Amino acid sequence: MTHIKRFELYYGSFFGSKEELIWENSQLLYRFGQFVPDQEVIIYTNEAIWKEFLSAVESVVADWKRYYDGMVCDGLEWSVEIESDSLKVSTGGNHHFPEDYDTF
């Protein structure tokens, strides 16, 4: 069984919309909103989906740095934290992304 200990994806700008994808209470939640994530949708998932996702993501994030800084004070901020039996990732950035972020 694939055990997800932590999954958090955050994406947002200082004066714009915010989005979060979070594993909480054994559910995958998508939260979004203008300035603060004030709306929530539960996304259906199961062990097979997580296993396939983690397998695909592992090679993409393997060489990511801890932080990507675009030297912009009010730019787009993002972070990814994943911890499972097979993968541990903690990274983020400010207005700068890894080359293969879109693949992720």
KOLLO-115605 format. One line per field, with one value per residue: residue number from 1; x, y, z of N, C-alpha, C, O in turn. Coordinates in Angstrom, 3 decimals. Example, Ala and Ser with C-alpha at 12.3 -4.5 7.8 and 13.67 -1.06 7.14 Angstrom:
// residues 2
pos = 1 | 2
n.x = 13.190 | 12.850
n.y = -5.690 | -2.250
n.z = 7.800 | 7.080
ca.x = 12.300 | 13.670
ca.y = -4.500 | -1.060
ca.z = 7.800 | 7.140
c.x = 13.200 | 12.900
c.y = -3.300 | 0.030
c.z = 7.800 | 7.870
o.x = 14.236 | 13.409
o.y = -3.319 | 1.138
o.z = 8.465 | 8.039
This chain:
// residues 104
pos = 1 | 2 | 3 | 4 | 5 | 6 | 7 | 8 | 9 | 10 | 11 | 12 | 13 | 14 | 15 | 16 | 17 | 18 | 19 | 20 | 21 | 22 | 23 | 24 | 25 | 26 | 27 | 28 | 29 | 30 | 31 | 32 | 33 | 34 | 35 | 36 | 37 | 38 | 39 | 40 | 41 | 42 | 43 | 44 | 45 | 46 | 47 | 48 | 49 | 50 | 51 | 52 | 53 | 54 | 55 | 56 | 57 | 58 | 59 | 60 | 61 | 62 | 63 | 64 | 65 | 66 | 67 | 68 | 69 | 70 | 71 | 72 | 73 | 74 | 75 | 76 | 77 | 78 | 79 | 80 | 81 | 82 | 83 | 84 | 85 | 86 | 87 | 88 | 89 | 90 | 91 | 92 | 93 | 94 | 95 | 96 | 97 | 98 | 99 | 100 | 101 | 102 | 103 | 104
n.x = 0.841 | 0.557 | 1.676 | 0.753 | 2.262 | 2.511 | 1.314 | 1.499 | 0.785 | 1.330 | 0.401 | 0.549 | 0.045 | 1.228 | -0.686 | -2.843 | -4.681 | -4.891 | -3.892 | -4.209 | -3.265 | -3.901 | -3.215 | -5.238 | -6.633 | -6.987 | -7.945 | -7.803 | -7.602 | -8.604 | -8.030 | -8.949 | -8.929 | -9.425 | -6.883 | -7.051 | -7.296 | -10.433 | -12.379 | -13.333 | -12.715 | -13.210 | -11.075 | -11.307 | -9.426 | -7.298 | -5.421 | -4.133 | -4.094 | -2.463 | -0.079 | 0.624 | 0.880 | 2.991 | 5.071 | 5.411 | 6.086 | 8.422 | 10.818 | 10.766 | 11.057 | 13.443 | 15.940 | 15.477 | 16.156 | 16.366 | 15.291 | 14.033 | 14.790 | 13.568 | 14.219 | 12.254 | 10.131 | 7.307 | 6.383 | 5.200 | 4.571 | 5.436 | 5.215 | 6.187 | 5.574 | 6.142 | 5.740 | 6.150 | 6.098 | 7.998 | 9.084 | 10.459 | 10.130 | 10.850 | 10.428 | 10.475 | 9.646 | 10.132 | 8.788 | 10.324 | 11.069 | 11.767 | 13.136 | 11.512 | 9.026 | 6.435 | 5.928 | 5.626
n.y = -1.193 | 2.198 | 4.714 | 7.862 | 10.394 | 13.109 | 15.675 | 18.565 | 21.212 | 24.401 | 27.432 | 30.661 | 34.261 | 37.388 | 39.518 | 38.221 | 35.338 | 32.347 | 28.969 | 25.674 | 22.318 | 19.728 | 16.994 | 15.809 | 14.494 | 11.949 | 12.660 | 14.249 | 17.577 | 20.406 | 23.692 | 27.054 | 30.527 | 34.117 | 36.080 | 34.658 | 31.126 | 30.233 | 28.527 | 25.101 | 21.851 | 18.395 | 15.931 | 12.944 | 10.087 | 7.184 | 4.284 | 3.198 | 5.366 | 7.205 | 5.716 | 5.526 | 8.282 | 9.080 | 7.489 | 8.550 | 11.195 | 11.047 | 10.816 | 13.285 | 15.256 | 14.607 | 15.943 | 18.509 | 21.671 | 22.969 | 25.545 | 28.094 | 31.157 | 34.038 | 36.620 | 38.597 | 40.677 | 40.645 | 38.479 | 35.437 | 32.832 | 29.504 | 26.147 | 22.790 | 19.937 | 16.684 | 13.626 | 10.272 | 6.649 | 6.094 | 8.469 | 11.700 | 15.086 | 18.512 | 21.624 | 24.848 | 28.164 | 31.565 | 33.270 | 31.879 | 28.793 | 25.219 | 23.776 | 21.705 | 22.043 | 22.399 | 19.876 | 18.452
n.z = 0.000 | -0.852 | 1.115 | 1.884 | 3.469 | 3.507 | 1.425 | -0.267 | -2.312 | -3.385 | -4.939 | -6.020 | -6.271 | -4.955 | -4.998 | -6.138 | -7.241 | -5.247 | -4.933 | -3.668 | -3.219 | -1.246 | 0.905 | 3.276 | 6.191 | 4.982 | 2.473 | -0.736 | -1.210 | -3.045 | -2.849 | -3.407 | -4.392 | -4.493 | -3.316 | -0.764 | -0.194 | -0.267 | -1.134 | -1.634 | -2.964 | -3.046 | -4.264 | -5.952 | -5.196 | -5.142 | -4.032 | -6.322 | -8.098 | -6.661 | -6.562 | -9.290 | -9.874 | -8.088 | -9.056 | -11.642 | -11.035 | -9.541 | -11.135 | -12.371 | -10.350 | -9.177 | -9.483 | -8.633 | -7.129 | -3.753 | -3.506 | -5.667 | -6.809 | -8.191 | -7.758 | -7.357 | -5.621 | -5.306 | -6.744 | -8.312 | -6.146 | -5.149 | -3.920 | -3.229 | -1.447 | -0.747 | 0.794 | 1.031 | 1.210 | -0.683 | -1.688 | -1.095 | -1.080 | -0.933 | -1.893 | -3.538 | -4.742 | -5.916 | -8.317 | -10.116 | -11.667 | -11.792 | -14.817 | -15.810 | -14.595 | -15.637 | -16.678 | -14.350
ca.x = 0.000 | 1.266 | 1.291 | 1.027 | 2.422 | 2.310 | 1.266 | 1.055 | 1.182 | 0.827 | 0.696 | -0.198 | 0.784 | 1.055 | -1.950 | -3.753 | -5.347 | -4.107 | -4.367 | -3.546 | -3.676 | -3.419 | -3.677 | -5.653 | -7.640 | -7.154 | -8.622 | -7.071 | -8.425 | -8.180 | -8.532 | -8.604 | -9.643 | -8.737 | -6.158 | -6.960 | -8.050 | -11.653 | -13.286 | -12.713 | -13.270 | -12.568 | -10.695 | -11.301 | -8.158 | -7.180 | -4.027 | -3.600 | -3.826 | -1.283 | 1.091 | 0.959 | 1.335 | 4.310 | 6.019 | 5.666 | 6.668 | 9.733 | 11.904 | 10.704 | 11.515 | 14.678 | 17.056 | 15.057 | 16.840 | 15.533 | 14.576 | 14.250 | 14.510 | 13.571 | 14.604 | 11.113 | 9.515 | 5.878 | 6.138 | 4.439 | 5.204 | 4.988 | 5.948 | 5.781 | 6.055 | 5.603 | 6.409 | 5.464 | 7.020 | 9.037 | 9.501 | 10.446 | 10.468 | 10.472 | 11.017 | 9.590 | 10.305 | 9.525 | 8.841 | 11.284 | 10.670 | 12.647 | 12.830 | 10.454 | 7.887 | 5.180 | 5.752 | 5.106
ca.y = 0.000 | 3.469 | 5.528 | 9.285 | 11.043 | 14.547 | 16.179 | 19.957 | 21.984 | 25.762 | 28.239 | 31.908 | 35.517 | 38.273 | 40.251 | 37.509 | 34.123 | 31.350 | 27.608 | 24.661 | 20.934 | 19.250 | 15.716 | 16.092 | 13.551 | 10.905 | 13.216 | 15.238 | 18.782 | 21.522 | 24.951 | 28.152 | 31.772 | 35.379 | 36.528 | 33.523 | 29.976 | 30.161 | 27.545 | 23.793 | 20.735 | 17.118 | 15.231 | 11.501 | 9.405 | 5.878 | 3.830 | 3.028 | 6.711 | 7.733 | 4.943 | 5.969 | 9.672 | 9.134 | 6.879 | 9.514 | 12.424 | 10.792 | 11.149 | 14.720 | 16.099 | 14.046 | 16.896 | 19.864 | 22.328 | 23.265 | 26.814 | 28.800 | 32.562 | 34.900 | 37.966 | 39.488 | 40.782 | 40.328 | 37.545 | 34.213 | 31.912 | 28.131 | 25.166 | 21.395 | 19.055 | 15.331 | 12.591 | 8.973 | 5.557 | 6.015 | 9.769 | 12.843 | 16.297 | 19.781 | 22.637 | 25.968 | 29.260 | 32.878 | 33.767 | 31.090 | 27.384 | 24.269 | 23.697 | 20.732 | 22.253 | 22.175 | 18.432 | 18.062
ca.z = 0.000 | -0.899 | 2.260 | 1.711 | 4.766 | 3.312 | 0.067 | -0.293 | -3.477 | -3.240 | -6.117 | -5.930 | -6.370 | -3.818 | -5.104 | -7.030 | -6.776 | -4.524 | -5.119 | -2.862 | -3.355 | 0.045 | 1.439 | 4.649 | 6.685 | 3.958 | 1.295 | -1.509 | -1.265 | -3.882 | -2.297 | -4.297 | -4.164 | -4.733 | -2.122 | 0.159 | -0.694 | 0.537 | -1.715 | -1.509 | -3.714 | -2.751 | -5.483 | -5.752 | -5.419 | -4.506 | -3.972 | -7.674 | -8.638 | -5.965 | -6.976 | -10.650 | -9.787 | -7.451 | -9.977 | -12.721 | -10.485 | -8.952 | -12.057 | -12.707 | -9.245 | -8.609 | -9.507 | -8.276 | -6.016 | -2.579 | -3.685 | -6.927 | -6.537 | -9.366 | -7.307 | -7.511 | -4.298 | -5.286 | -7.839 | -8.127 | -5.207 | -5.252 | -3.125 | -3.360 | -0.388 | -0.891 | 1.567 | 0.979 | 1.477 | -1.711 | -2.200 | -0.182 | -1.822 | -0.326 | -2.754 | -3.826 | -5.418 | -6.055 | -9.698 | -10.874 | -11.594 | -12.490 | -16.248 | -16.086 | -13.692 | -16.380 | -16.756 | -13.045
c.x = 0.881 | 0.771 | 1.719 | 1.080 | 2.132 | 2.274 | 0.694 | 1.643 | 0.527 | 1.282 | -0.103 | 0.682 | 0.389 | -0.297 | -2.994 | -4.361 | -4.352 | -4.742 | -3.540 | -4.113 | -3.059 | -4.042 | -3.973 | -6.772 | -8.008 | -7.967 | -7.694 | -7.993 | -7.792 | -8.845 | -8.056 | -9.398 | -8.791 | -8.169 | -6.013 | -7.750 | -9.275 | -12.716 | -12.569 | -13.470 | -12.500 | -12.303 | -10.604 | -9.913 | -8.210 | -5.719 | -3.398 | -3.244 | -2.571 | -0.020 | 1.561 | 1.513 | 2.755 | 5.390 | 6.397 | 6.416 | 8.110 | 10.884 | 11.919 | 11.344 | 12.868 | 15.818 | 16.664 | 15.845 | 15.853 | 14.715 | 14.997 | 13.832 | 14.646 | 13.878 | 13.506 | 10.364 | 8.052 | 5.492 | 5.293 | 5.216 | 4.622 | 5.803 | 5.343 | 6.410 | 5.350 | 6.431 | 5.538 | 6.484 | 8.212 | 9.619 | 9.438 | 10.981 | 9.998 | 11.187 | 10.018 | 10.347 | 9.481 | 9.800 | 9.882 | 10.975 | 11.755 | 12.222 | 11.650 | 9.249 | 6.558 | 4.896 | 5.146 | 3.629
c.y = 1.249 | 4.347 | 6.976 | 9.921 | 12.539 | 14.849 | 17.583 | 20.639 | 23.352 | 26.564 | 29.528 | 33.135 | 36.430 | 38.987 | 39.523 | 36.286 | 33.181 | 29.984 | 26.672 | 23.298 | 20.211 | 17.901 | 15.945 | 15.132 | 12.490 | 11.358 | 14.196 | 16.429 | 19.824 | 22.767 | 26.087 | 29.395 | 32.974 | 35.862 | 35.440 | 32.351 | 29.721 | 29.225 | 26.195 | 22.740 | 19.482 | 16.405 | 13.743 | 10.942 | 8.038 | 5.450 | 3.706 | 4.377 | 7.307 | 7.024 | 5.378 | 7.392 | 9.747 | 8.538 | 7.851 | 10.741 | 12.228 | 11.182 | 12.633 | 15.558 | 15.677 | 15.061 | 18.324 | 20.385 | 22.590 | 24.543 | 27.467 | 30.252 | 33.389 | 36.342 | 38.996 | 39.503 | 40.354 | 39.377 | 36.356 | 33.270 | 30.518 | 27.257 | 23.786 | 20.622 | 17.721 | 14.413 | 11.341 | 7.909 | 5.586 | 7.362 | 10.833 | 14.055 | 17.503 | 20.874 | 23.767 | 27.074 | 30.529 | 33.365 | 33.047 | 29.616 | 26.497 | 24.158 | 22.777 | 20.861 | 21.985 | 20.684 | 17.909 | 18.345
c.z = 0.000 | 0.243 | 2.036 | 3.095 | 4.664 | 1.824 | 0.125 | -1.512 | -3.338 | -4.452 | -5.992 | -6.035 | -5.221 | -3.844 | -5.947 | -6.396 | -6.112 | -4.770 | -4.250 | -3.214 | -2.165 | 0.396 | 2.910 | 5.040 | 5.641 | 2.753 | 0.593 | -1.726 | -2.177 | -3.315 | -3.185 | -3.930 | -4.497 | -3.399 | -1.065 | -0.430 | 0.172 | -0.049 | -1.734 | -2.302 | -3.298 | -4.070 | -5.176 | -6.063 | -4.745 | -4.569 | -5.352 | -8.309 | -7.993 | -6.436 | -8.364 | -10.639 | -9.223 | -8.346 | -11.098 | -12.219 | -10.017 | -9.870 | -12.406 | -11.611 | -8.666 | -8.523 | -9.157 | -7.084 | -4.884 | -2.796 | -5.001 | -6.726 | -7.808 | -9.032 | -7.572 | -6.187 | -4.269 | -6.424 | -7.428 | -7.209 | -5.380 | -4.306 | -3.348 | -2.206 | -0.533 | -0.004 | 1.540 | 1.347 | 0.521 | -2.154 | -1.117 | -0.938 | -1.022 | -1.105 | -2.970 | -4.530 | -5.442 | -7.473 | -10.560 | -10.620 | -12.173 | -13.949 | -16.547 | -15.155 | -14.392 | -16.560 | -15.459 | -12.965
o.x = 1.838 | -0.412 | 2.912 | 0.075 | 1.591 | 3.095 | -0.456 | 2.857 | -0.691 | 2.403 | -1.327 | 1.904 | -0.658 | -0.979 | -3.940 | -4.534 | -3.151 | -5.965 | -2.330 | -5.308 | -1.837 | -5.240 | -3.072 | -7.746 | -9.181 | -8.604 | -6.901 | -9.043 | -6.594 | -10.071 | -6.918 | -10.415 | -7.592 | -8.924 | -4.926 | -8.766 | -9.181 | -13.825 | -11.344 | -14.701 | -11.272 | -13.201 | -9.905 | -9.306 | -9.058 | -4.878 | -2.237 | -2.217 | -1.713 | 1.000 | 2.756 | 2.501 | 3.622 | 6.512 | 7.568 | 7.287 | 8.921 | 11.836 | 12.978 | 12.101 | 13.378 | 16.590 | 17.448 | 16.160 | 14.643 | 13.578 | 16.161 | 12.657 | 15.712 | 13.811 | 13.790 | 9.996 | 7.609 | 4.401 | 4.750 | 6.377 | 3.448 | 6.932 | 4.150 | 7.626 | 4.124 | 7.661 | 4.379 | 7.604 | 9.308 | 10.570 | 8.498 | 12.129 | 8.884 | 12.402 | 8.846 | 11.523 | 8.315 | 10.902 | 10.274 | 10.657 | 12.580 | 11.065 | 10.868 | 8.525 | 5.651 | 3.734 | 4.273 | 3.004
o.y = 1.339 | 4.678 | 7.277 | 9.979 | 13.153 | 14.348 | 17.777 | 20.639 | 23.450 | 26.400 | 29.479 | 33.059 | 36.253 | 39.055 | 40.151 | 36.207 | 33.215 | 29.852 | 26.846 | 23.159 | 20.090 | 17.691 | 16.237 | 14.975 | 12.176 | 10.542 | 14.887 | 16.301 | 20.091 | 22.880 | 26.093 | 29.316 | 32.860 | 36.032 | 35.302 | 32.564 | 29.076 | 29.138 | 26.143 | 22.726 | 19.509 | 16.286 | 13.334 | 11.291 | 7.779 | 6.175 | 4.074 | 4.506 | 7.851 | 7.670 | 5.575 | 7.679 | 10.399 | 9.044 | 7.960 | 11.265 | 13.151 | 11.821 | 13.183 | 16.482 | 16.329 | 15.029 | 19.250 | 19.643 | 22.443 | 24.633 | 27.403 | 30.540 | 33.432 | 37.208 | 40.129 | 38.444 | 39.756 | 39.473 | 36.302 | 32.952 | 30.369 | 27.590 | 23.643 | 20.651 | 17.634 | 14.425 | 11.343 | 8.226 | 5.152 | 7.379 | 10.875 | 14.065 | 17.516 | 21.034 | 23.641 | 26.939 | 30.561 | 33.815 | 33.550 | 29.231 | 26.962 | 24.420 | 23.057 | 19.887 | 21.403 | 20.278 | 17.041 | 18.084
o.z = 0.768 | 0.320 | 2.005 | 3.803 | 5.584 | 1.056 | 0.519 | -1.713 | -3.190 | -4.934 | -5.869 | -5.905 | -4.598 | -2.821 | -6.425 | -5.180 | -6.379 | -4.811 | -4.108 | -3.476 | -2.076 | 0.210 | 3.696 | 4.303 | 5.443 | 2.087 | 1.233 | -2.354 | -2.093 | -3.304 | -3.656 | -3.241 | -4.751 | -2.442 | -0.503 | -1.092 | 1.216 | 0.478 | -1.838 | -2.321 | -3.210 | -4.904 | -4.249 | -7.075 | -3.892 | -5.100 | -5.531 | -8.975 | -8.689 | -6.681 | -8.585 | -11.315 | -9.806 | -8.381 | -11.459 | -12.913 | -10.093 | -9.420 | -12.707 | -11.909 | -7.755 | -7.565 | -9.366 | -6.154 | -5.057 | -2.333 | -5.397 | -6.500 | -8.422 | -9.904 | -7.963 | -5.679 | -3.289 | -6.985 | -6.325 | -7.469 | -5.719 | -3.943 | -3.618 | -2.015 | -0.453 | -0.048 | 1.956 | 1.749 | 0.877 | -2.935 | -0.322 | -1.383 | -0.497 | -0.993 | -2.617 | -4.867 | -5.049 | -7.786 | -11.612 | -9.495 | -12.961 | -14.278 | -17.456 | -14.948 | -13.796 | -16.591 | -15.467 | -11.938
